[in-house]
């Protein structure tokens, strides 16, 4: 096979290419099928961003610590990431529910500093055209805040308690109709309701009745024109004992029972390291069973939380717990200390490629910032949930200014967001690839983006092409271990020119344990 190589100077990346006719002769190849699709109208990838419940005002556990300068830093970093979706979950009693009056009626309050902090999050999303998955963690005072004064008196009964449902309606009406936050497109009622950690305690019927009641409330207020309820938002790998259904049954039960109500389907997943690196992501979270049923509804499917987390008895989790203990400020059993490592960026990108190729139309990473949550949300500084791209309060909370630095995995996650924008169509591909190589491709109008992950220890060369008439010039970014290191200032890396024209085809060199993005955007 005759290969032609061009070497460019002045910052242009070297790319080996060959003609389209010769492309399939290469040992490894990926040919985009321009008129065949895995999914259309991609929701987009994004990240979880909470309104800092421990630092959202003078009365919070840590005080009003998110200064204007901190907000500017967060905004600037998110402007680079360009998240397409943002999941913003809260608790009623953290924002608008202030207990009960002397007659036992709920006190609804919209004039407080905690709500103004939430506005800062929603202001960003509204001005940047970021779609928001909004909602609450669960029924107030069932799981969260049980230690607080009058918790027993202030709790609501269940997921469909009429008083709570009415308050949610008033709150969402305020946010969308009065404040103008039309960025709120989806509503998530109860986090992971199939879990024994949820306010529903794994009870599907309770959750379903809550969704039905909430939809009626939204319709009564005219809010159904602005947002859809998503669900079930479960963890399919988990099954609560005592019910005649499993965690993986929740999607099909929801489709059967309330498809006319649910506007988009959603699950959560925390994936094992080996399943991710071995290409078993979709299989491990039961997507191969769920997607045919979802596709029949004509509705979209996304992953509302995604991260890497291993079984308790695995070697990876043992090392993770050791690292959390050594850190001194991490929630030992609810942190992923690998977020400090380069490899976490490769693993997360690998998981997303596999899910996109299985039909998922958006992934929301858990999460943006260590300063958002603590174990059981009690606000204890030595129990930070370390899952973030940084800890924006590293100086103030733990006297570690370096903890505020961007961690390596922020960069490939940003590329997954900005180069696969909402509305993208994900294409089928004709591939022959070695172990550890995963590729996905999408188009938005005439622009192409291709994400390539090499999660093996060997450099690989893969021929890439598409049978298209238009000349599409692709630029490139690569995430490699030599360049992306913890506490190394990377600036804001941008695509660099290559000599790869998609119509002609080209061979792309994929370093070991790397992420490569090719895009004409």
TASUL-V162435 format. One record per helix or strand of 3 or more residues. SS is the DSSP state (@ for helix, = for strand). FROM is the first residue (numbers start at 1). TO is the last residue. If there is no record, write none. Layout:
((SS | FROM | TO) (SS | FROM | TO))
This chain:
((= | 4 | 6) (= | 15 | 17) (@ | 20 | 23) (= | 29 | 39) (= | 46 | 48) (@ | 68 | 81) (= | 85 | 90) (@ | 92 | 95) (= | 97 | 100) (= | 106 | 108) (@ | 113 | 127) (= | 131 | 136) (@ | 151 | 154) (@ | 162 | 178) (= | 184 | 189) (@ | 204 | 220) (@ | 223 | 225) (= | 228 | 235) (@ | 247 | 258) (= | 262 | 271) (@ | 273 | 277) (@ | 281 | 284) (@ | 287 | 297) (= | 301 | 308) (@ | 315 | 327) (@ | 337 | 340) (@ | 343 | 358) (= | 363 | 365) (@ | 375 | 377) (@ | 381 | 383) (@ | 394 | 398) (@ | 401 | 404) (@ | 409 | 418) (= | 425 | 432) (= | 437 | 444) (= | 447 | 454) (= | 460 | 466) (= | 473 | 479) (= | 496 | 501) (= | 506 | 510) (= | 514 | 519))
